[in-house]
């Protein structure tokens, strides 16, 4: 699978996690737990874990954006 596809999948999971945390903070409503059978349900735990892994993967965006910025700036100078 291409890196860009992984980027979009992971970013979508991180957005889902952010929305879920917002709902928990504002309304004490856990959307993931409600849809997938409670916080103790195996599917909910898998989704929480995937969201965590996606968030860790998204940390690599910073390094890639920094590298891309430096490369394009260097190329324009020459």
N, C-alpha and C positions, 0 to 999 in steps of 0.2 A: 504494500500500500504506500502511496506517495506521502511524503512528509507534509505537504499542504493539506491533504485529506485528514491526517492525524491532527493537524493544527485545528481544523474546523470542528472535528469531533470533540477534542479536548476543550476547546473554547466553549462549545455548546454545553458540555457538562459543567464547566465552571459557572456559566451563566445560570444554569439550573440550580446549582448549589447556592449561588448568591440570592436568587429569587426565594429559594426555600428558607435561607437564613433570614431574609427580610420578613417573610411571613411569620417565622417563629418569633422574631423580635417585635413585630408590630401587633400580631394577633394571637400569639402562642398556638399557631397552627402549623403543623409539620406536614407539608404536602406529600413528600416522599413516603412518610410513614402511613399516611391516610390511604394513598393509592396502593401501596405494596404490602399492607398487612402489619403495620406497627413497627416500632423501632427495633423490636426483637426478631422480626421476621427475617429470614435468610435473604430474601430478595432485596429488602430495604438495606440490609447490611452490605450487600454486594454493591448496590448503587452508591451508598455513602463512600465505600472504598474506592469505587471508580472515580467519583468526584474528587476525592483526595488525590488520587494518582494523576488525574487530569490537571489539577491545580499545580502539582509538583512539575509536571511536564511543561506547563505554561510558563514556568520560571525561565525556561530556555528561550522564550520570546525576547527577553531583555538582551541577552547576548547576541542573538541573531540580528535584532534591530540595530544594536550598537555597531556591529561589524558591517552591516549593510550601509549605514550612514558614513562610517569612516572610509569604506571602499569607494562610495560614490563621490565623496568630497575629494579624496585623493585623485581619482580619475579626472575630475574636472580641472584640477590644477595643472595637469600635464598637458 
